[in-house]
């Protein structure tokens, strides 16, 4: 259902769409000294000159409070721009809307999220809450009971990465950081995969693998979340199709259908598009399609 594709590369021509030194003041002693000089012209000059220049012409006396040694001003450290945001990245919470054999439809603040599997997802109920994360090629689906937050299912998906020292462990990304999970009784199933293969496992609270599944997801972005919502989306890709009010964007995590009414400008197939939703704000960047060389 969802096939990873590389997004189109950026170009220099970009359109961005979004819905949404004073001079040093003279000290009082400067004015006072200027008045003593008895010259209006000197007063005007003293007001307009930086204090450091006046001090060079008239060294302060020992009794002058300003003569106390001023400690050297340390240069401000350069501001840390913070970590670079990962693209693609998604953070959503969803409530069960509908279920049928192997498919669960979830309502999220940005639209419909569909989970599908032939081997699991058979016991989801309206009383469950689903948390969903995407981080580059990794994703996490966590299902808990709304009443007491107890764990029902936890799925980790991503490229198969072996643990240290050839131990029977795998490493996965999670919202809490990198996790090391144990093969448990699933060694035979995991033996059919090779390092780097995309594989989804279910783990229990002891970080032990209790199942290997074919879990897939499909995301439709059809609305702007309310201000203050924890919903977060950052996806870049190329426009693969437009139909009615919807734009289909091919991203590394599959084709995402986006309702143009949330702020998507007119686009054409082949253009590169970046969609950013955070704190209820939607930002869209569209780059012109590059023309093939003649």
Residue pairs with C-beta under 8 A, 6 or more apart in sequence:
1 116
1 216
1 218
1 254
2 216
2 217
2 218
2 253
2 254
2 255
3 254
3 255
4 137
4 198
4 252
4 253
4 254
5 237
5 250
5 251
5 252
5 254
5 255
6 252
7 236
7 237
7 238
7 250
7 251
7 252
7 272
8 237
8 238
8 270
8 271
8 272
8 287
8 289
9 272
9 290
10 272
10 287
11 272
11 287
11 288
11 290
13 287
13 288
14 285
14 286
14 287
15 265
15 285
15 286
15 287
16 283
16 284
16 285
17 263
17 264
17 265
17 283
17 284
17 285
17 286
18 263
18 281
18 282
18 283
18 284
19 224
19 262
19 263
19 281
19 282
20 281
20 282
20 283
23 48
23 50
24 50
24 51
24 52
26 46
26 47
26 49
26 51
26 54
27 51
27 66
29 60
29 64
29 66
30 46
30 47
30 51
30 54
31 43
31 46
31 47
33 46
33 54
33 58
34 42
34 43
34 45
34 46
34 47
35 43
37 43
46 54
60 66
60 67
61 67
85 234
86 135
86 136
86 234
87 234
87 235
87 236
87 274
88 134
88 136
88 234
88 235
88 236
88 251
88 252
88 253
89 133
89 134
89 135
89 136
89 232
89 233
89 234
90 132
90 133
90 134
90 219
90 232
90 233
90 234
90 235
90 253
91 132
91 133
91 175
91 230
91 231
91 232
92 108
92 109
92 110
92 113
92 131
92 132
92 133
92 231
92 232
92 233
93 108
93 109
93 129
93 130
93 131
93 132
93 230
93 231
94 106
94 107
94 108
94 113
94 129
94 130
94 131
94 132
95 106
95 107
95 126
95 129
95 130
96 104
96 105
96 106
96 124
96 125
96 126
96 128
96 130
97 105
97 106
97 107
97 112
98 104
98 105
99 105
99 121
99 124
101 122
102 116
102 117
102 118
102 121
102 122
103 114
103 115
103 116
103 121
104 114
104 115
104 116
104 121
104 124
104 130
105 112
105 113
105 114
106 112
106 113
106 114
106 115
106 130
106 132
107 113
108 132
108 231
109 223
109 225
109 226
109 229
109 230
109 231
110 221
110 222
110 223
110 224
110 225
110 231
110 233
110 277
111 219
111 220
111 221
111 222
111 223
111 259
112 219
112 220
112 222
113 130
113 132
113 217
113 218
113 219
113 220
114 217
114 218
114 219
114 220
115 121
115 130
115 141
115 215
115 216
115 217
116 215
116 216
116 217
116 218
117 213
117 214
117 215
117 216
118 214
119 211
119 213
119 214
120 153
120 155
120 202
120 211
120 213
120 215
121 153
121 215
123 152
124 130
124 143
124 152
127 145
127 146
127 147
128 143
128 144
128 145
128 146
128 152
129 143
129 144
129 145
129 146
130 141
130 142
130 143
131 140
131 141
131 142
131 143
131 144
131 175
132 139
132 140
132 141
132 142
132 217
133 139
133 140
133 174
133 175
134 253
135 173
136 173
136 252
137 158
137 159
137 198
137 252
137 253
138 156
138 157
138 158
138 159
138 172
138 173
139 157
139 158
139 217
139 253
140 154
140 155
140 156
140 157
140 172
140 173
140 174
140 175
141 153
141 154
141 155
141 157
141 215
141 217
142 151
142 153
142 154
142 155
143 151
143 152
143 153
143 154
144 150
144 151
144 152
145 152
151 204
151 205
153 202
154 202
154 203
154 204
154 205
155 200
155 201
155 202
155 203
155 213
155 215
156 172
156 173
156 174
156 179
156 181
156 200
156 201
156 202
156 203
157 172
157 198
157 199
157 200
157 201
157 215
158 172
158 173
158 198
158 199
159 195
159 196
159 197
159 198
159 199
160 170
160 190
160 193
160 194
160 195
160 196
160 197
160 198
160 199
161 170
161 171
161 172
161 195
161 196
162 169
162 170
162 171
162 195
163 169
163 170
163 171
163 180
168 182
168 183
168 187
169 180
169 181
169 182
169 183
170 180
170 181
170 183
170 190
170 201
170 209
171 178
171 179
171 180
171 181
172 178
172 179
172 181
172 201
173 179
179 203
179 207
180 207
181 201
181 203
181 207
181 208
181 209
182 207
182 208
182 209
183 190
183 209
184 208
184 209
184 210
185 210
186 201
186 209
186 210
186 211
186 212
189 212
190 199
190 201
190 209
190 212
193 199
199 212
200 212
200 213
200 214
200 215
201 209
201 211
201 212
201 213
202 209
202 210
202 211
202 212
202 213
203 209
203 210
204 210
217 254
218 254
219 254
219 256
219 257
220 256
220 257
220 258
220 259
221 233
221 256
221 257
221 258
221 259
221 262
221 275
221 277
222 257
222 258
222 259
222 262
223 259
223 262
224 262
224 263
224 277
224 280
224 282
225 231
225 277
225 280
226 280
227 279
227 280
227 281
228 279
228 280
229 279
229 280
231 277
232 277
232 278
233 275
233 276
233 277
233 278
234 274
234 275
234 276
234 277
234 278
235 249
235 251
235 253
235 256
235 274
235 275
236 251
236 272
236 273
236 274
236 275
237 249
237 250
237 251
237 252
237 256
237 272
237 273
238 249
238 250
238 270
238 271
238 272
238 273
239 247
239 248
239 249
239 250
239 267
239 268
239 269
239 270
239 271
239 272
239 273
240 248
240 249
240 250
240 255
240 269
241 247
241 248
241 269
242 248
242 260
242 267
242 268
242 269
245 259
245 260
245 261
246 257
246 258
246 259
246 260
247 257
247 258
247 260
247 264
247 267
247 273
248 255
248 256
248 257
248 258
249 255
249 256
249 257
249 258
249 273
249 275
256 275
258 264
258 275
262 282
263 282
263 283
263 284
264 273
264 275
264 284
265 284
265 286
267 273
267 286
268 289
270 289
271 286
271 287
271 288
271 289
272 286
272 287
272 289
273 284
273 285
273 286
273 287
274 284
274 285
275 282
275 283
275 284
276 282
276 283
276 284
276 285
277 283
